[in-house]
Amino acid sequence: MPAAETIEELRKRFKPENARNLSATYLITIRGQGGGSWLTIISDGALEMIEQDTLEALAQADCLISVDAEDLELIMAGRLSAMTAALSGVLSIEGELGLAMQLVPIFFEGQAPFI
């Protein structure tokens, strides 16, 4: 699945009620063919995802998340837990780990815990 389709799926999964008390900016980078980087802004129940040049967005992000497209598909399908992916180095998280943990109920409610 191209990264743009994966990002669109994340937009569809977004649960604003679970993001009401969060204000954070993430840089989500999907590696591989058709990959890209999206500046993801969550602010009090609102979501904005903007495709970005990685270098421009680095300074704006509170948390950097990087993953191969195939691995992200496994995580989104529930076949790989993000915790396992993060601990094994498949999913790279830089910045505030707590912010990354908050994405689970926002995008993956009902799945295994993120971290």
C-alpha positions as a Markdown table, in Angstrom:
| # | Residue | x | y | z |
|---|---|---|---|---|
| 1 | Met | 0.0 | 0.0 | 0.0 |
| 2 | Pro | 1.5 | 3.4 | -0.9 |
| 3 | Ala | 2.3 | 5.6 | 2.1 |
| 4 | Ala | -0.3 | 8.2 | 1.0 |
| 5 | Glu | -3.0 | 5.5 | 1.3 |
| 6 | Thr | -1.7 | 4.5 | 4.7 |
| 7 | Ile | -1.9 | 8.1 | 5.9 |
| 8 | Glu | -5.4 | 8.4 | 4.6 |
| 9 | Glu | -6.3 | 5.2 | 6.6 |
| 10 | Leu | -4.9 | 6.8 | 9.7 |
| 11 | Arg | -7.0 | 9.9 | 9.1 |
| 12 | Lys | -10.1 | 7.7 | 8.9 |
| 13 | Arg | -9.2 | 5.9 | 12.1 |
| 14 | Phe | -8.6 | 9.2 | 14.0 |
| 15 | Lys | -10.7 | 9.4 | 17.2 |
| 16 | Pro | -11.1 | 13.0 | 18.2 |
| 17 | Glu | -12.6 | 12.1 | 21.5 |
| 18 | Asn | -9.4 | 10.3 | 22.5 |
| 19 | Ala | -7.3 | 13.3 | 21.4 |
| 20 | Arg | -9.1 | 16.1 | 23.3 |
| 21 | Asn | -6.3 | 16.6 | 25.9 |
| 22 | Leu | -3.4 | 16.3 | 23.6 |
| 23 | Ser | -1.5 | 19.0 | 21.8 |
| 24 | Ala | 1.6 | 17.6 | 20.0 |
| 25 | Thr | 3.3 | 17.6 | 16.7 |
| 26 | Tyr | 4.7 | 14.4 | 15.2 |
| 27 | Leu | 6.8 | 13.7 | 12.1 |
| 28 | Ile | 5.7 | 10.4 | 10.7 |
| 29 | Thr | 8.1 | 9.0 | 8.1 |
| 30 | Ile | 7.2 | 6.0 | 6.1 |
| 31 | Arg | 10.2 | 4.5 | 4.4 |
| 32 | Gly | 10.3 | 2.5 | 1.2 |
| 33 | Gln | 8.9 | 2.9 | -2.2 |
| 34 | Gly | 6.1 | 5.4 | -2.3 |
| 35 | Gly | 7.1 | 6.6 | 1.2 |
| 36 | Gly | 7.2 | 10.1 | 2.6 |
| 37 | Ser | 7.0 | 12.3 | 5.7 |
| 38 | Trp | 3.9 | 13.8 | 7.2 |
| 39 | Leu | 3.9 | 16.5 | 9.8 |
| 40 | Thr | 1.0 | 15.4 | 12.0 |
| 41 | Ile | -0.5 | 18.0 | 14.3 |
| 42 | Ile | -2.9 | 16.9 | 17.0 |
| 43 | Ser | -4.5 | 19.7 | 18.9 |
| 44 | Asp | -7.4 | 19.3 | 21.3 |
| 45 | Gly | -9.3 | 16.8 | 19.3 |
| 46 | Ala | -8.3 | 18.0 | 15.8 |
| 47 | Leu | -6.0 | 16.4 | 13.3 |
| 48 | Glu | -3.9 | 17.9 | 10.5 |
| 49 | Met | -1.5 | 15.8 | 8.4 |
| 50 | Ile | 0.6 | 17.6 | 5.9 |
| 51 | Glu | 3.1 | 16.0 | 3.6 |
| 52 | Gln | 6.5 | 17.6 | 4.3 |
| 53 | Asp | 10.1 | 17.7 | 3.4 |
| 54 | Thr | 11.7 | 15.9 | 6.3 |
| 55 | Leu | 14.4 | 18.5 | 7.0 |
| 56 | Glu | 11.9 | 21.3 | 7.1 |
| 57 | Ala | 9.6 | 19.5 | 9.5 |
| 58 | Leu | 12.2 | 18.2 | 11.9 |
| 59 | Ala | 12.4 | 21.4 | 13.9 |
| 60 | Gln | 8.6 | 21.5 | 14.3 |
| 61 | Ala | 8.1 | 18.0 | 15.7 |
| 62 | Asp | 7.9 | 16.9 | 19.3 |
| 63 | Cys | 8.2 | 13.3 | 18.4 |
| 64 | Leu | 9.7 | 11.6 | 15.3 |
| 65 | Ile | 8.3 | 8.2 | 14.2 |
| 66 | Ser | 9.9 | 6.3 | 11.4 |
| 67 | Val | 8.8 | 2.9 | 10.0 |
| 68 | Asp | 9.0 | 0.9 | 6.8 |
| 69 | Ala | 5.8 | 0.8 | 4.8 |
| 70 | Glu | 5.5 | -3.0 | 5.1 |
| 71 | Asp | 5.9 | -2.9 | 8.8 |
| 72 | Leu | 3.4 | -0.2 | 9.3 |
| 73 | Glu | 0.9 | -2.2 | 7.3 |
| 74 | Leu | 1.4 | -5.1 | 9.7 |
| 75 | Ile | 1.0 | -2.8 | 12.7 |
| 76 | Met | -2.2 | -1.3 | 11.3 |
| 77 | Ala | -3.6 | -4.7 | 10.5 |
| 78 | Gly | -2.9 | -5.8 | 14.1 |
| 79 | Arg | -0.5 | -8.5 | 13.1 |
| 80 | Leu | 2.5 | -6.7 | 14.7 |
| 81 | Ser | 2.3 | -4.8 | 17.9 |
| 82 | Ala | 3.9 | -1.4 | 17.8 |
| 83 | Met | 5.5 | -2.2 | 21.1 |
| 84 | Thr | 7.3 | -5.2 | 19.6 |
| 85 | Ala | 8.2 | -3.1 | 16.6 |
| 86 | Ala | 9.6 | -0.3 | 18.7 |
| 87 | Leu | 11.6 | -2.7 | 21.0 |
| 88 | Ser | 13.1 | -4.6 | 18.0 |
| 89 | Gly | 14.0 | -1.4 | 16.2 |
| 90 | Val | 11.6 | -1.9 | 13.4 |
| 91 | Leu | 9.7 | 1.2 | 14.5 |
| 92 | Ser | 12.0 | 4.1 | 15.4 |
| 93 | Ile | 10.8 | 6.7 | 17.9 |
| 94 | Glu | 12.8 | 9.8 | 18.8 |
| 95 | Gly | 11.7 | 12.5 | 21.2 |
| 96 | Glu | 9.1 | 12.1 | 23.9 |
| 97 | Leu | 8.2 | 8.4 | 24.1 |
| 98 | Gly | 5.1 | 9.3 | 26.1 |
| 99 | Leu | 3.8 | 11.2 | 23.1 |
| 100 | Ala | 4.2 | 8.2 | 20.9 |
| 101 | Met | 2.3 | 6.1 | 23.4 |
| 102 | Gln | -0.7 | 8.5 | 23.2 |
| 103 | Leu | -1.2 | 7.6 | 19.6 |
| 104 | Val | -2.6 | 4.2 | 20.3 |
| 105 | Pro | -6.0 | 5.1 | 21.6 |
| 106 | Ile | -6.2 | 7.9 | 19.0 |
| 107 | Phe | -5.5 | 5.6 | 15.9 |
| 108 | Phe | -5.6 | 2.0 | 17.2 |
| 109 | Glu | -8.3 | 1.8 | 19.8 |
| 110 | Gly | -9.1 | -1.8 | 20.5 |
| 111 | Gln | -5.7 | -3.1 | 19.4 |
| 112 | Ala | -2.9 | -4.2 | 21.6 |
| 113 | Pro | -1.1 | -1.4 | 23.5 |
| 114 | Phe | 1.4 | 0.6 | 21.5 |
| 115 | Ile | 4.3 | 0.7 | 24.0 |
